[in-house]
């Protein structure tokens, strides 16, 4: 009985850590959206630089939490039956942090080099970011309910998958349009391609976390 209570407490703490990490990722994504809107409005490079610095600070905060959570989960791995799933989730969220930072860096680089980007392209980036915020929210909701209502989180997971498919469709369509529109502007083409690929991979990583949650939900539902 005591061992079960200890396992329950450890897993509850692990879930809280994952939720906190989701919130840090969401903060970073929000700053990226702010950065793109500032780019759209033609803000000075110094102003964009301040926003990018905030993105970096959030990323660093997330990385510190990743180390803390990994140490906690590794030490508790013998107690928590599903510790490997929580480890996979925190590692993948760390990769999301790196992807978003990569996008922010390229946006800052484009602005610093005075690359002129169409409003439609920037609007598409912002749309994808808003969709990824939905994925993050669904992940957060699922993690908060996974222990007590494992079957209920499958709806959250399905929503994550649906958003990923929508982003994938936008990615394929918009990347083709960028190739056509910027075919003679190689520097802008390369940066935009990188941004799109980072955003698309971010959505894929969030989907991977959703798959891990689905595994946890199904495993718990059968016990």
N, CA and C of each residue as an Amber inpcrd file, in Angstrom:
protein
   669
   0.8240000  -1.2050000   0.0000000   0.0000000   0.0000000   0.0000000
   0.8620000   1.2600000   0.0000000   1.8800000   1.2500000   0.8600000
   2.7900000   2.3830000   0.9570000   3.5190000   2.5990000  -0.3650000
   3.9080000   1.4850000  -1.0200000   4.6180000   1.5740000  -2.2990000
   3.7170000   2.1630000  -3.3810000   2.4420000   1.7890000  -3.3600000
   1.4890000   2.3270000  -4.3350000   1.2990000   3.8230000  -4.1450000
   1.2100000   4.2470000  -2.8900000   1.0430000   5.6690000  -2.5970000
   2.2740000   6.4490000  -3.0420000   3.4370000   5.8610000  -2.8410000
   4.6690000   6.5290000  -3.2590000   4.7180000   6.6590000  -4.7730000
   4.3370000   5.5810000  -5.4680000   4.3130000   5.6150000  -6.9320000
   3.3390000   6.6760000  -7.4250000   2.1610000   6.7490000  -6.7950000
   1.1490000   7.7240000  -7.1770000   1.6610000   9.1480000  -6.9840000
   2.3300000   9.4080000  -5.8720000   2.8600000  10.7390000  -5.5800000
   3.9490000  11.1270000  -6.5710000   4.8390000  10.1870000  -6.8630000
   5.9270000  10.4560000  -7.7960000   5.3750000  10.7500000  -9.1900000
   4.4000000   9.9600000  -9.6210000   3.8380000  10.1630000 -10.9570000
   3.0540000  11.4770000 -11.0290000   2.3790000  11.8260000  -9.9520000
   1.6560000  13.0940000  -9.9110000   2.6340000  14.2640000 -10.0450000
   3.7640000  14.1550000  -9.3670000   4.7960000  15.1940000  -9.4570000
   5.3680000  15.2640000 -10.8700000   5.6000000  14.1020000 -11.4740000
   6.1160000  14.0570000 -12.8430000   5.1460000  14.7320000 -13.8060000
   3.8510000  14.4660000 -13.6270000   2.8330000  15.0820000 -14.4830000
   2.8280000  16.5950000 -14.3150000   2.9820000  17.0630000 -13.0760000
   3.0200000  18.5070000 -12.8160000   4.2250000  19.1510000 -13.4970000
   5.3510000  18.4550000 -13.4780000   6.5410000  18.9500000 -14.1680000
   6.2740000  19.0810000 -15.6750000   5.6420000  18.0800000 -16.2540000
   5.3590000  18.1060000 -17.6900000   4.4180000  19.2650000 -18.0260000
   3.4080000  19.4680000 -17.1930000   2.4710000  20.5850000 -17.4040000
   3.2190000  21.9180000 -17.3420000   4.1080000  22.0650000 -16.3640000
   4.9080000  23.2920000 -16.2610000   5.7650000  23.5060000 -17.4960000
   6.3040000  22.4070000 -18.0150000   7.1170000  22.4950000 -19.2230000
   6.2560000  22.9290000 -20.4180000   5.0420000  22.4020000 -20.5060000
   4.1200000  22.8120000 -21.5740000   3.8660000  24.3190000 -21.5100000
   3.7310000  24.8350000 -20.3160000   3.4720000  26.2660000 -20.1440000
   4.6730000  27.1090000 -20.5470000   5.8620000  26.6040000 -20.2690000
   7.0750000  27.3080000 -20.7000000   7.1560000  27.3300000 -22.2180000
   6.8500000  26.1940000 -22.8400000   6.8450000  26.1260000 -24.3110000
   5.8180000  27.1000000 -24.8760000   4.6510000  27.1520000 -24.2560000
   3.6030000  28.0640000 -24.7150000   4.0640000  29.5190000 -24.6080000
   4.7640000  29.8530000 -23.5180000   5.2930000  31.2150000 -23.3600000
   6.2720000  31.5490000 -24.4900000   7.1050000  30.5750000 -24.8400000
   8.0780000  30.7960000 -25.9060000   7.3680000  30.9920000 -27.2430000
   6.3480000  30.1860000 -27.4980000   5.5770000  30.3050000 -28.7360000
   4.8690000  31.6620000 -28.8010000   4.3470000  32.1250000 -27.6730000
   3.6970000  33.4360000 -27.6270000   4.6740000  34.5510000 -27.9910000
   5.8880000  34.4470000 -27.4810000   6.9040000  35.4580000 -27.8030000
   7.2780000  35.4060000 -29.2880000   7.3040000  34.2170000 -29.8520000
   7.5890000  34.0940000 -31.2820000   6.4900000  34.7750000 -32.1000000
   5.2330000  34.5890000 -31.6980000   4.1170000  35.2460000 -32.3870000
   4.2560000  36.7630000 -32.2880000   4.6400000  37.2480000 -31.1090000
   4.8640000  38.6840000 -30.9150000   5.9720000  39.1820000 -31.8300000
   7.0030000  38.3840000 -31.9790000   8.1410000  38.7370000 -32.8240000
   7.7250000  38.8650000 -34.2960000   6.9210000  37.9060000 -34.7660000
   6.4750000  37.9440000 -36.1560000   5.5660000  39.1440000 -36.4170000
   4.7190000  39.4620000 -35.4540000   3.8370000  40.6240000 -35.6090000
   4.6540000  41.9150000 -35.6160000   5.7030000  41.9620000 -34.7990000
   6.5900000  43.1260000 -34.7880000   7.3150000  43.2630000 -36.1240000
   7.7200000  42.1360000 -36.6900000   8.3510000  42.1230000 -38.0160000
   7.3860000  42.6920000 -39.0460000   6.1420000  42.2490000 -38.9550000
   5.1070000  42.6790000 -39.8790000   4.9060000  44.1940000 -39.8100000
   5.0020000  44.7160000 -38.6040000   4.7820000  46.1490000 -38.3910000
   6.0170000  46.9850000 -38.6750000   7.1160000  46.3350000 -39.0630000
   8.3340000  47.0510000 -39.4100000   9.0550000  47.6490000 -38.2260000
   8.9970000  46.9830000 -37.0860000   9.6960000  47.4670000 -35.8960000
  11.2030000  47.5120000 -36.1340000  11.8860000  48.3290000 -35.3510000
  13.3280000  48.4320000 -35.4670000  13.9950000  47.1360000 -35.0270000
  15.1850000  46.8770000 -35.5800000  15.9180000  45.6610000 -35.2430000
  16.1530000  45.5500000 -33.7380000  16.3950000  46.6850000 -33.0770000
  16.6170000  46.6680000 -31.6330000  15.4190000  46.1430000 -30.8650000
  14.2140000  46.5000000 -31.3310000  13.0000000  46.0180000 -30.6690000
  12.8230000  44.5240000 -30.8740000  13.0920000  44.0610000 -32.1000000
  13.0160000  42.6260000 -32.3570000  14.0770000  41.8760000 -31.5580000
  15.2280000  42.5220000 -31.4080000  16.3020000  41.9140000 -30.6280000
  15.8870000  41.6800000 -29.1830000  15.1170000  42.6090000 -28.6160000
  14.6440000  42.4590000 -27.2370000  13.6590000  41.2910000 -27.1230000
  12.7950000  41.1670000 -28.1370000  11.8400000  40.0520000 -28.1280000
  12.5920000  38.7300000 -28.2590000  13.5880000  38.7130000 -29.1620000
  14.3700000  37.4890000 -29.3370000  15.0990000  37.1200000 -28.0520000
  15.5520000  38.1240000 -27.3240000  16.2310000  37.8640000 -26.0470000
  15.2650000  37.2130000 -25.0610000  14.0070000  37.6400000 -25.1020000
  13.0050000  37.0200000 -24.2250000  12.7850000  35.5580000 -24.6240000
  12.7740000  35.2980000 -25.9240000  12.6550000  33.9070000 -26.4030000
  13.8030000  33.0670000 -25.8670000  15.0070000  33.6090000 -25.9440000
  16.1880000  32.8900000 -25.4600000  16.1090000  32.6270000 -23.9580000
  15.6400000  33.6170000 -23.2110000  15.5350000  33.4630000 -21.7570000
  14.5330000  32.3710000 -21.3870000  13.4140000  32.3400000 -22.1230000
  12.4140000  31.2980000 -21.8770000  12.9950000  29.9260000 -22.2100000
  13.7260000  29.8470000 -23.3230000  14.3560000  28.5810000 -23.7090000
  15.3190000  28.1130000 -22.6150000  16.1300000  29.0340000 -22.1010000
  17.0840000  28.6810000 -21.0410000  16.3630000  28.2040000 -19.7800000
  15.2550000  28.8620000 -19.4600000  14.4510000  28.4500000 -18.3070000
  13.9170000  27.0300000 -18.5030000  13.4640000  26.7490000 -19.7220000
  12.9720000  25.4060000 -20.0390000  14.0620000  24.3580000 -19.9470000
  15.2490000  24.7000000 -20.4320000  16.3680000  23.7540000 -20.3840000
  16.7500000  23.4180000 -18.9430000  16.6730000  24.4090000 -18.0730000
  16.9680000  24.1580000 -16.6560000  15.9390000  23.2080000 -16.0580000
  14.6740000  23.3940000 -16.4470000  13.6320000  22.5070000 -15.9440000
  13.8020000  21.0900000 -16.4750000  14.2290000  20.9740000 -17.7300000
  14.4570000  19.6520000 -18.3290000  15.4740000  18.8660000 -17.5120000
  16.5740000  19.5070000 -17.1460000  17.6160000  18.8430000 -16.3470000
  17.0440000  18.3950000 -15.0090000  16.2750000  19.2730000 -14.3760000
  15.6800000  18.9610000 -13.0780000  14.7250000  17.7740000 -13.1760000
  13.8740000  17.7960000 -14.2080000  12.8800000  16.7350000 -14.3720000
  13.5500000  15.4100000 -14.7230000  14.5510000  15.4560000 -15.5990000
  15.2520000  14.2300000 -15.9890000  15.9090000  13.5810000 -14.7760000
  16.5420000  14.3870000 -13.9440000  17.1750000  13.8530000 -12.7320000
  16.1240000  13.2170000 -11.8260000  14.9980000  13.8830000 -11.6740000
  13.9180000  13.3730000 -10.8220000  13.3750000  12.0520000 -11.3580000
  13.1250000  12.0080000 -12.6760000  12.5410000  10.8060000 -13.2730000
  13.5060000   9.6240000 -13.2640000  14.7770000   9.9000000 -13.5160000
  15.7640000   8.8210000 -13.4990000  15.8770000   8.2290000 -12.0900000
  15.8950000   9.0970000 -11.0810000  15.9740000   8.6200000  -9.7040000
  14.7250000   7.8440000  -9.2970000  13.5870000   8.1910000  -9.9140000
  12.3110000   7.5760000  -9.5410000  11.8990000   6.4480000 -10.4870000
  12.7600000   6.0980000 -11.4290000  12.3790000   5.1430000 -12.4760000
  11.9910000   3.7710000 -11.9200000  12.5730000   3.4000000 -10.7900000
  12.2400000   2.0920000 -10.2050000  10.8850000   2.1060000  -9.5060000
  10.3830000   3.3060000  -9.2120000   9.1150000   3.4440000  -8.5050000
   7.9520000   3.5910000  -9.4860000   8.1680000   4.4130000 -10.5340000
   7.0970000   4.7130000 -11.4790000   7.1670000   3.7720000 -12.6700000
   6.1160000   3.0230000 -12.8900000   6.0870000   2.0250000 -13.9630000
   6.2060000   2.6700000 -15.3430000   5.6400000   3.8700000 -15.4990000
   5.6200000   4.5230000 -16.8070000   6.6460000   5.6600000 -16.9100000
   7.7080000   5.5870000 -16.1430000   8.6920000   6.6790000 -16.1170000
   9.2980000   6.9510000 -17.4930000   9.4880000   5.9000000 -18.3140000
  10.0890000   6.0990000 -19.6330000   9.2230000   6.9930000 -20.5130000
   7.8990000   6.9100000 -20.3530000   6.9950000   7.7670000 -21.1350000
   7.1590000   9.2290000 -20.7330000   7.2570000   9.4770000 -19.4450000
   7.4420000  10.8540000 -18.9800000   8.8040000  11.3910000 -19.4180000
   9.8180000  10.5410000 -19.4160000  11.1440000  10.9470000 -19.8920000
  11.0840000  11.3030000 -21.3750000  10.4060000  10.4850000 -22.1640000
  10.2740000  10.7720000 -23.5930000   9.5480000  12.0880000 -23.8270000
   8.5140000  12.3570000 -23.0240000   7.7550000  13.5940000 -23.1960000
   8.6000000  14.8210000 -22.8750000   9.3450000  14.7760000 -21.7810000
  10.1350000  15.9440000 -21.4080000  11.2690000  16.1700000 -22.4030000
  11.8460000  15.0980000 -22.9170000  12.9050000  15.2430000 -23.9100000
  12.3600000  15.8380000 -25.2090000  11.1590000  15.4240000 -25.5900000
  10.5640000  15.9480000 -26.8200000  10.1620000  17.4110000 -26.6580000
   9.6640000  17.7760000 -25.4890000   9.3490000  19.1790000 -25.2340000
  10.6040000  20.0420000 -25.2910000  11.7210000  19.4820000 -24.8590000
  13.0030000  20.1900000 -24.9780000  13.3360000  20.4400000 -26.4500000
  13.0570000  19.4630000 -27.2880000  13.3090000  19.6280000 -28.7230000
  12.3960000  20.6990000 -29.3130000  11.1780000  20.7910000 -28.7980000
  10.2700000  21.8510000 -29.2410000  10.8510000  23.2220000 -28.8840000
  11.3830000  23.3460000 -27.6780000  12.0240000  24.5970000 -27.2720000
  13.1170000  25.0020000 -28.2540000  13.9260000  24.0360000 -28.6670000
  15.0270000  24.3190000 -29.5850000  14.4930000  24.7310000 -30.9600000
  13.4270000  24.0760000 -31.4160000  12.8540000  24.4010000 -32.7230000
  12.3120000  25.8250000 -32.7430000  11.5900000  26.2060000 -31.7020000
  11.0090000  27.5460000 -31.6460000  12.1130000  28.6000000 -31.5760000
  13.1450000  28.3100000 -30.8070000  14.2860000  29.2230000 -30.7550000
  14.9260000  29.3570000 -32.1320000  14.9980000  28.2440000 -32.8730000
  15.5520000  28.2730000 -34.2210000  14.7370000  29.1510000 -35.1600000
  13.4190000  29.1030000 -35.0270000  12.5460000  29.9580000 -35.8440000
  12.7840000  31.4250000 -35.4850000  12.7970000  31.7190000 -34.1900000
  12.9830000  33.1000000 -33.7360000  14.3140000  33.6590000 -34.2320000
  15.3630000  32.8530000 -34.1930000  16.6720000  33.3040000 -34.6630000
  16.6250000  33.6610000 -36.1460000  15.9570000  32.8360000 -36.9440000
  15.8800000  33.0930000 -38.3830000  15.0270000  34.3170000 -38.7040000
  13.9810000  34.5340000 -37.9180000  13.1720000  35.7470000 -38.0900000
  14.0210000  36.9780000 -37.7880000  14.7760000  36.9160000 -36.7030000
  15.6600000  38.0420000 -36.3530000  16.7230000  38.2450000 -37.4270000
  17.2750000  37.1690000 -37.9310000  18.2990000  37.2390000 -38.9730000
  17.7310000  37.8720000 -40.2400000  16.5120000  37.4970000 -40.6140000
  15.8710000  38.0590000 -41.7980000  15.6740000  39.5630000 -41.6410000
  15.2100000  39.9640000 -40.4790000  14.9770000  41.3880000 -40.2320000
  16.2830000  42.1680000 -40.2180000  17.2920000  41.5890000 -39.5900000
  18.5940000  42.2430000 -39.4890000  19.2230000  42.4570000 -40.8660000
  18.9330000  41.5300000 -41.7890000  19.4770000  41.6410000 -43.1530000
  18.4960000  42.3080000 -44.1100000  17.4410000  42.9110000 -43.5330000
  16.4650000  43.6990000 -44.2920000  15.8050000  42.9040000 -45.4250000
  15.4820000  41.6530000 -45.1310000  14.7620000  40.8470000 -46.1120000
  13.2870000  41.2440000 -46.0900000  12.7310000  41.4920000 -47.2490000
  11.3330000  41.8740000 -47.3510000  10.4840000  40.6220000 -47.5280000
   9.6390000  40.3720000 -46.5430000   8.7850000  39.1830000 -46.5810000
   7.3360000  39.6180000 -46.7350000   6.6220000  38.9300000 -47.6270000
   5.2230000  39.2660000 -47.8840000   4.3700000  39.0920000 -46.6290000
   3.3590000  39.9370000 -46.5180000   2.4260000  39.8440000 -45.3890000
   1.7470000  38.4820000 -45.3600000   1.4330000  37.9320000 -46.5400000
   0.7650000  36.6280000 -46.6010000   1.6210000  35.5330000 -45.9700000
   2.9180000  35.6000000 -46.2050000   3.8330000  34.5970000 -45.6530000
   3.8820000  34.7100000 -44.1320000   4.0120000  35.9460000 -43.6380000
   4.0540000  36.1590000 -42.1890000   2.7330000  35.7530000 -41.5470000
   1.6180000  36.0480000 -42.2250000   0.3060000  35.6310000 -41.7100000
   0.2130000  34.1090000 -41.6090000   0.7970000  33.4120000 -42.5830000
   0.7790000  31.9480000 -42.5610000   1.5880000  31.4110000 -41.3860000
   2.7470000  32.0120000 -41.1470000   3.5620000  31.6030000 -39.9930000
   2.7830000  31.7950000 -38.6890000   2.1340000  32.9460000 -38.5660000
   1.3680000  33.2420000 -37.3510000   0.2100000  32.2560000 -37.1970000
  -0.4330000  31.9110000 -38.3180000  -1.5350000  30.9390000 -38.2720000
  -1.0450000  29.5810000 -37.7720000   0.1050000  29.1450000 -38.2790000
   0.6730000  27.8570000 -37.8490000   1.0030000  27.9030000 -36.3560000
   1.5530000  29.0130000 -35.9060000   1.8980000  29.1550000 -34.4900000
   0.6520000  29.0870000 -33.6170000  -0.4320000  29.7360000 -34.0660000
  -1.6810000  29.6800000 -33.3000000  -2.2100000  28.2500000 -33.2180000
  -2.0710000  27.4980000 -34.2990000  -2.4920000  26.0970000 -34.2940000
  -1.6290000  25.2760000 -33.3370000  -0.3420000  25.5660000 -33.3010000
   0.5490000  24.8360000 -32.3890000   0.2470000  25.1720000 -30.9340000
  -0.2190000  26.3860000 -30.6830000  -0.6570000  26.7320000 -29.3260000
  -1.8460000  25.8740000 -28.9130000  -2.7080000  25.5480000 -29.8690000
  -3.8280000  24.6440000 -29.5840000  -3.3170000  23.2510000 -29.2270000
  -2.3160000  22.7890000 -29.9790000  -1.7340000  21.4840000 -29.6740000
  -1.1600000  21.4630000 -28.2550000  -0.4540000  22.5190000 -27.8980000
   0.1640000  22.5980000 -26.5670000  -0.9070000  22.5940000 -25.4810000
  -2.0030000  23.3290000 -25.7130000  -3.0850000  23.3700000 -24.7380000
  -3.7270000  21.9960000 -24.5650000  -3.9100000  21.2910000 -25.6680000
  -4.4800000  19.9430000 -25.5940000  -3.5500000  19.0040000 -24.8420000
  -2.2430000  19.1460000 -25.0600000  -1.2650000  18.3370000 -24.3280000
  -1.3600000  18.6090000 -22.8310000  -1.4280000  19.8840000 -22.4920000
  -1.5080000  20.2710000 -21.0820000  -2.7580000  19.6890000 -20.4290000
  -3.8850000  19.8140000 -21.1280000  -5.1360000  19.2790000 -20.5890000
  -5.0650000  17.7640000 -20.4070000  -4.4620000  17.0880000 -21.3830000
  -4.3580000  15.6320000 -21.3230000  -3.4890000  15.1870000 -20.1560000
  -2.3530000  15.8330000 -19.9660000  -1.4400000  15.4600000 -18.8830000
  -2.1050000  15.6630000 -17.5190000  -2.8770000  16.7370000 -17.3900000
  -3.5230000  17.0080000 -16.1080000  -4.5840000  15.9540000 -15.7720000
  -5.1150000  15.2700000 -16.8110000  -6.1940000  14.3010000 -16.5720000
  -5.7510000  12.8460000 -16.6870000  -4.5030000  12.6150000 -17.0970000
  -4.0790000  11.2720000 -17.4750000  -4.2010000  10.2650000 -16.3340000
  -3.9320000  10.6640000 -15.1060000  -3.9510000   9.7190000 -13.9850000
  -5.3630000   9.3500000 -13.5640000  -6.2690000  10.3310000 -13.5850000
  -7.6150000  10.1000000 -13.0550000  -8.6320000   9.7080000 -14.1360000
  -8.4350000  10.2050000 -15.3620000  -9.3960000   9.9150000 -16.4500000
  -8.6620000   9.5460000 -17.7270000  -7.9540000   8.4110000 -17.7300000
  -7.1310000   8.0540000 -18.8930000  -7.9200000   7.9400000 -20.1960000
  -9.1560000   7.4290000 -20.1380000  -9.9430000   7.2980000 -21.3680000
 -10.3480000   8.6570000 -21.9280000 -10.5840000   9.6090000 -21.0350000
 -11.0480000  10.9420000 -21.4590000  -9.9830000  11.7030000 -22.2490000
  -8.6990000  11.4020000 -22.0150000  -7.6440000  12.1620000 -22.6830000
  -7.5070000  11.7910000 -24.1610000  -8.1320000  10.7000000 -24.5780000
  -8.0270000  10.3040000 -25.9820000  -8.6280000  11.3610000 -26.8970000
  -9.6160000  12.0860000 -26.4080000 -10.1870000  13.1860000 -27.1970000
  -9.1500000  14.2890000 -27.3990000  -8.4190000  14.6080000 -26.3290000
  -7.3410000  15.5950000 -26.4490000  -6.3060000  15.1460000 -27.4670000
  -5.9480000  13.8690000 -27.4050000  -4.9460000  13.3190000 -28.3190000
  -5.4320000  13.4020000 -29.7640000  -6.6820000  13.0640000 -30.0000000
  -7.2300000  13.1450000 -31.3620000  -7.1940000  14.5820000 -31.8820000
  -7.4580000  15.5420000 -31.0110000  -7.4000000  16.9520000 -31.4090000
  -5.9800000  17.3470000 -31.7980000  -4.9970000  16.8350000 -31.0510000
  -3.5870000  17.1030000 -31.3670000  -3.2440000  16.5710000 -32.7580000
  -3.7090000  15.3590000 -33.0540000  -3.4360000  14.7430000 -34.3460000
  -4.1110000  15.5180000 -35.4840000  -5.3390000  15.9650000 -35.2560000
  -6.0670000  16.7060000 -36.2840000  -5.3740000  18.0260000 -36.6160000
  -4.8950000  18.7060000 -35.5840000  -4.1840000  19.9680000 -35.8050000
  -2.8830000  19.7160000 -36.5680000  -2.1970000  18.6310000 -36.2220000
  -0.9470000  18.3010000 -36.9370000  -1.2180000  18.0800000 -38.4130000
  -2.3080000  17.4200000 -38.7490000  -2.6650000  17.1980000 -40.1530000
  -2.9550000  18.5170000 -40.8580000  -3.6350000  19.4190000 -40.1590000
  -3.9340000  20.7380000 -40.7400000  -2.6430000  21.5080000 -41.0160000
  -1.7270000  21.4760000 -40.0580000  -0.4450000  22.1620000 -40.2410000
   0.3460000  21.5410000 -41.3850000   0.2980000  20.2310000 -41.4900000
   1.0070000  19.5380000 -42.5670000   0.4640000  19.9620000 -43.9260000
  -0.8420000  20.1310000 -44.0320000  -1.4580000  20.5870000 -45.2830000
  -1.0150000  22.0110000 -45.6190000  -1.0160000  22.8780000 -44.6140000
  -0.5670000  24.2640000 -44.8090000   0.8900000  24.2820000 -45.2520000
   1.6970000  23.4520000 -44.6230000   3.1310000  23.3850000 -44.9250000
   3.3670000  23.0140000 -46.3900000   2.7180000  21.9550000 -46.8570000
   2.9330000  21.5030000 -48.2350000   2.4820000  22.5620000 -49.2450000
   1.3270000  23.1490000 -49.0070000   0.7750000  24.1530000 -49.9210000
   1.6210000  25.4240000 -49.9200000   1.9450000  25.9030000 -48.7360000
   2.6450000  27.1830000 -48.6070000   4.0980000  27.0890000 -49.0500000
   4.7310000  25.9440000 -48.8210000   6.1250000  25.7970000 -49.2460000
   6.2290000  25.8730000 -50.7590000   5.2840000  25.2770000 -51.4630000
   5.2680000  25.3580000 -52.9230000   5.1020000  26.8100000 -53.3670000
   4.2290000  27.5510000 -52.7030000   4.0000000  28.9570000 -53.0510000
   5.2490000  29.7960000 -52.8050000   5.9760000  29.4750000 -51.7430000
   7.2070000  30.2130000 -51.4390000   8.2650000  29.9620000 -52.5150000
   8.3780000  28.6970000 -52.9530000   9.3310000  28.3920000 -54.0290000
   9.0180000  29.2160000 -55.2760000   7.7410000  29.3440000 -55.5870000
   7.3300000  30.0890000 -56.7860000   7.5540000  31.5870000 -56.6000000
   7.2310000  32.0950000 -55.4160000   7.2750000  33.5390000 -55.1740000
   8.6890000  34.0630000 -54.9850000   9.5620000  33.2600000 -54.3700000
  10.9060000  33.7300000 -54.0470000  11.9940000  33.0100000 -54.8450000
  11.6460000  32.4960000 -56.0040000  12.6070000  31.7260000 -56.8040000
  13.8450000  32.5420000 -57.1780000  13.6970000  33.8640000 -57.3030000
  14.8390000  34.7060000 -57.6510000  15.4570000  35.4120000 -56.4660000
  15.0380000  35.0440000 -55.2900000  15.4990000  35.7060000 -54.0630000
  15.9910000  34.6020000 -53.1160000  17.1610000  34.0800000 -53.4150000
  17.6590000  32.8620000 -52.7880000  17.7990000  32.9810000 -51.2740000
  18.3390000  34.1050000 -50.7880000  18.5430000  34.2620000 -49.3420000
  17.2210000  34.1650000 -48.5860000  16.2220000  34.9000000 -49.0690000
  14.9030000  34.8570000 -48.4210000  14.2960000  33.4680000 -48.5390000
  14.4670000  32.8350000 -49.6940000  13.9120000  31.4960000 -49.9130000
  14.4680000  30.4980000 -48.9010000  15.7710000  30.5380000 -48.6940000
  16.4020000  29.5930000 -47.7740000  15.9380000  29.8180000 -46.3300000
  15.8560000  31.0920000 -45.9320000  15.4260000  31.3860000 -44.5620000
  13.9780000  30.9790000 -44.3530000  13.1270000  31.2970000 -45.3220000
  11.7060000  30.9440000 -45.1990000  11.5040000  29.4310000 -45.1840000
  12.2670000  28.7430000 -46.0140000  12.1890000  27.2770000 -46.0350000
  12.5730000  26.7180000 -44.6650000  13.6380000  27.2520000 -44.0810000
  14.0740000  26.8130000 -42.7540000  12.9930000  27.0590000 -41.7040000
  12.3740000  28.2460000 -41.7530000  11.3330000  28.5810000 -40.7820000
  10.1710000  27.6040000 -40.9000000   9.7280000  27.3640000 -42.1500000
   8.6130000  26.4440000 -42.3690000   8.9430000  25.0400000 -41.8600000
  10.1440000  24.5750000 -42.1450000  10.5230000  23.2280000 -41.7320000
  10.5880000  23.1150000 -40.2140000  11.0970000  24.1560000 -39.5520000
  11.1530000  24.1440000 -38.0880000   9.7460000  24.1230000 -37.4890000
   8.8490000  24.9150000 -38.0610000   7.4770000  24.9450000 -37.5490000
   6.7720000  23.6140000 -37.7860000   6.9900000  23.0320000 -38.9490000
   6.3700000  21.7440000 -39.2530000   6.9040000  20.6470000 -38.3410000
   8.2080000  20.6650000 -38.0770000   8.8070000  19.6800000 -37.1820000
   8.3250000  19.8730000 -35.7410000   8.0920000  21.1260000 -35.3560000
   7.5460000  21.4050000 -34.0270000   6.2030000  20.7150000 -33.8530000
   5.3410000  20.8360000 -34.8580000   4.0330000  20.1850000 -34.8150000
   4.1780000  18.6680000 -34.7500000   5.1460000  18.1310000 -35.4840000
   5.4030000  16.6850000 -35.4430000   5.8280000  16.2360000 -34.0470000
   6.6850000  17.0280000 -33.4050000   7.1340000  16.6940000 -32.0540000
   5.9610000  16.7040000 -31.0740000   5.0820000  17.6840000 -31.2240000
   3.9060000  17.7530000 -30.3550000   2.9950000  16.5440000 -30.5920000
   2.9060000  16.1170000 -31.8360000   2.1380000  14.9060000 -32.1480000
   2.7820000  13.6870000 -31.4860000   4.1240000  13.6240000 -31.5080000
   4.8220000  12.4980000 -30.8720000   4.5100000  12.4220000 -29.3730000
   4.4120000  13.5850000 -28.7410000   4.0530000  13.5910000 -27.3200000
   2.6230000  13.0880000 -27.1600000   1.7520000  13.4850000 -28.0920000
   0.3810000  12.9970000 -28.0720000   0.3210000  11.4810000 -28.1840000
   1.1840000  10.9090000 -29.0070000   1.2280000   9.4510000 -29.1470000
   1.6840000   8.7900000 -27.8460000   2.6100000   9.4410000 -27.1550000
   3.0710000   8.9190000 -25.8620000   1.9340000   8.9580000 -24.8420000
   1.1670000  10.0410000 -24.8840000   0.0180000  10.1620000 -23.9740000
  -1.0320000   9.1060000 -24.3020000  -1.2480000   8.8600000 -25.5850000
  -2.2210000   7.8380000 -25.9820000  -1.7990000   6.4720000 -25.4600000
  -0.5080000   6.1700000 -25.5450000   0.0060000   4.9160000 -25.0000000
  -0.2830000   4.8360000 -23.5030000   0.0180000   5.9170000 -22.7810000
  -0.2200000   5.9370000 -21.3410000  -1.7060000   5.7290000 -21.0260000
  -2.5650000   6.3980000 -21.7960000  -3.9990000   6.2980000 -21.5610000
  -4.5040000   4.8820000 -21.8030000  -4.0340000   4.2820000 -22.8790000
  -4.4610000   2.9290000 -23.1950000  -3.9280000   1.9190000 -22.1670000
  -2.6840000   2.1240000 -21.7490000  -2.0880000   1.2220000 -20.7500000
  -2.8380000   1.3300000 -19.4180000  -3.1690000   2.5400000 -19.0450000
  -3.8750000   2.7420000 -17.7780000  -5.3070000   2.2200000 -17.8320000
  -5.9120000   2.3140000 -19.0060000  -7.3050000   1.8850000 -19.1420000
  -7.4540000   0.3770000 -19.0100000  -6.3560000  -0.3560000 -19.2410000
  -6.4140000  -1.8210000 -19.1880000  -5.9780000  -2.3880000 -17.8450000
  -5.5360000  -1.4620000 -16.9450000  -5.0790000  -1.9400000 -15.6330000
  -6.1850000  -1.8330000 -14.5930000
